[in-house]
Amino acid sequence: MIAGDIALWRAFWLIGAPLALVWDLTGLSMLTGYGVGEPSVAIAIGVAFTLSSAVLPLVAVAIWRSASRYPREVWWKHGFAWGAKLCATFTGLVAALSVVGLLYLGNDLIQVFLS
């Protein structure tokens, strides 16, 4: 999949969009404090956010490569390909920054437990 061998619509709508929705909803849940009272819900939200943050940059590469191989017989298909590339780039970069933030917070958490 990461080589861009699947169709653009499959990579974008069936893999990228649902994964980005999970990432958005779990991030929003963490920001609003949803599930803080229930430890199992909070852990599930944190795990889902961490996993989706780690996988989204890889999916962004797959969408970019699928968009590069997208057939462009008519002029408006160029817009679809570039739109998919822009969306994948933005989402992948923000998710990668989230991974860096999670690693930073995880480092602080480890330092607290070690002292």
N, C-alpha and C positions, 0 to 999 in steps of 0.2 A: 504494500500500500504506500509506503513512504517514497517509493520510486516514482509514484504518479501513474501507475499502471491502470488505475480504475478511472471511470468516467468522472468528469468534474462535478456533475450534479450529485453523484453518489458521495463523493468525498466531502462536498460542501454541505448538502442538505441532510444526508443520512448519518454522517459522522461528525463533521465540524459544528454544525448548528446545535444539535442536541448536547454535545459536549460543552460548547460555549454557554448554553442555557444552564446546565448543571453548575458550571463555574460561576456564572452570574448569580444564580439563586443561593448557592452556598456562601458566596462572598457577601451577599446582601444579608443573609441570615446571621453571619458573623458580625457584620457591622451594626445590625439592629439589636443583637443580643438574643435572638430567637433560640430557644432550646438551652439557655444557660442554666435553668433550674433543673433540668434533667441531664445528668452526666452522660448517659448513653447516647442521647440525641446530639449533644454537643460534640462528643467524640466522633460520631458518624458524620456530622457536618464538617468537622475539621479534616477527617480522612478523605471525604469526597472532594473537598476543596484542594487538598494537597495533591491527590492523584490527578485531578483534572488540570491543575496547574502544571504538573509535570508532563502530561501527555499532550496538552494543547500546542506547545511549540512543534512537536513532531507532526501533529495533524496539520499545522499551518504549512510545514514544508511539503507535506503530501498534497495539500490543496494548491500550493504554488506550482508544483510540478505537474499536477493534473491540468491546471489552467494553461501552462506552457504548451501542453500537448493538445489543447482543445482545438477542434477544427473550426476555422474561421472563414467559411464560404461567403458569408454576407457581412456587411459592415457592422451591424449591431452586435454581432457575436464578439467583436473585439472589446466592446464595453463590458460584456459579461465576464470575459477572462480577466480584464484589468480590475474590475470591481471585486472579483473573488480574490485576486492577488492582494489588493489593498486591505480588504477585510482580514485575510489570513495574516498579513504582515502585522497589522495593528494588534489583533488578538494574540498572536504568538509572542510579540514583544512584551505586551502587558502581562501575559501569563508567565513569561520568563522572569520578568521583574518580580512577580509574586513569589516565584520559587526562590529568588535571591532573598527576598524579605522573610520567607519562611525559614530559610537556612540561618539567617541572622538571628531571628527570634529563637530558633532551636538551639543555636550556640549559646545565647544568653540563658536559656532554660537549663541547659546542661551545666553551665558554669554555676548556676544557683544550686543545683543538686549536688555538685561536687564540693561546694564550700560549706 
